[in-house]
């Protein structure tokens, strides 16, 4: 074969191969995964006016998601805030209490409710605020914000945590190396190490339930409707309507995480 | 009751979120400390190889070998820290590059290869000589046969030690040391980036973090080289007095060489110390001046809770005191050793105050956490992330150095470098 022939044949082969090759397309596996669930975008709505701090949601969550019941970690929790009229913290044992102007606690993640006016300030110590000094007091449910720009996903060195197309951040328990970088990266403190599995653990909106048309365990167990889950892509979803037409707040927007848990009546003191 | 990771050493005060604990404990203090020593020791050796600071000849070879001994130890704290240490290799297999940790394996192995190849070029004549010498021996015992196999493997089949070949080696060493400096700085600046880029942590998040880390790394690396150099020289001095048959240089020769080397090296030490302090203070002043939302709690941590650790132990004992020791006229070996030890302590405290100090307050900005270092372990967790684990990390490089020194002798060696 001389050079002329060689070039001719090469051109023919390339031209011939180009036609079927142009039909080939590299498919991003993410797109395939997203195909089924693209009609959903899960969001959460918490109404702090309705929350009474009973702790049913925490109980239900721990049982549903098999987070050891007595371990001092939880996927969701309830915080109590007691704001004083003078905006200061109480004095405890004669020592000024530098809690930066707020009395707040979440003993056992609020699992057993708040049955005493004693505020837990850690290491077995408590303070009590006199009723006449209180200007307002309220409860705030907390859970993973399933951020649209999740720092935990960004910092995972092995890609063991990822955001699904329907907006939920999940953890691959078989791939997590347990470095704790995601725990450090979360400004909301929702992540922890699972005491038995020794991998990063967090709220996932009960993904196993919501993808089967059920409510999350916490929403299901809340007797007052303080917690609601909805689909932002469904314009008739009551949660979507509240977010669209109501006045809602999010936590710590300054971190640029774009949280997807919305709050009604969010007080400025909420941390 | 079920114990949660971190619960045993975390003391919480006021309002912290329920899941917050000191998750990054002593081993994450050790990690930047050890990588800092690696980078610092390498930079010191490069001062001789690249910039031709001739007086540093002895300490340069020493610090190169020592930085090689430190290298695997930079990884050790990470393995002790991981909840799933067996999966640590996933970082290499499925690196997720948006994470600052993902490139660690790549940067670290690149650096490791540079140091290894540089060492190979430096010690090639020694490998060849030893291999040839053993080859000539007629009745080798088991030990010598093993040594022969090891050394002939180490030559990689290159037995040419002619003038020209050695000259080429020297060029290669210069080149490797040259690219080694930015890589060493990258390796460590990168450790700083791991912290500096955590936006959720008010104390860590500053673009100055990588630079601060590099400067203090060089300080610690040089300080450690000074200490170890002094210790080995003292041993040699002791030996030369006791056993004149060993063929060591005379006591006086060693004495004068030692103090000269130490004096010069300490000059670089002080230079990098000043750079490190300047940046750290700039960071502190800037935070106080801009006083963003987090400043209330940071001020409480820096000036109240951690005052003793930051201003007394780190800046006072770890920086100011050794600075004075080094700057007072008539530097002696003993004073230099003390100063270098204090400097090392200062850098360790800096790492501590960054890593543990960064977790000393809750993300709620309304509560504090305190780390109680587990001293007497009662389970695997408190072994790994307690005093025992930390001490193991400190001792390992010396053990490794002992063995590496058998193959690549730092002192009894007449090479071109």
Interface residues (C-beta under 8 A of the other chain):
Chain A: X68 X70 X71 X72 X73 X74 X77 X97 X98 X99 X100 X102 X103 X104 X105 X106 X108 X109 X110 X121 X122 X123 X142 X151 X153 X154 X155 X156 X157 X158 X159 X160 X175 X176 X177 X178 X179 X180 X181 X183 X184 X185 X186 X187 X188 X189 X190 X191 X192 X193 X195 X196 X198 X199 X254 X255 X256 X271
Chain B: X1 X2 X3 X4 X5 X6 X7 X11 X12 X13 X14 X15 X16 X17 X18 X19 X20 X21 X23 X24 X78 X81 X82 X83 X84 X87 X88 X90 X91 X93 X94 X95 X96 X98 X99 X100 X101 X102 X104 X194 X198 X199 X200 X201 X293 X296 X297 X300 X362 X363 X364 X365 X366 X367
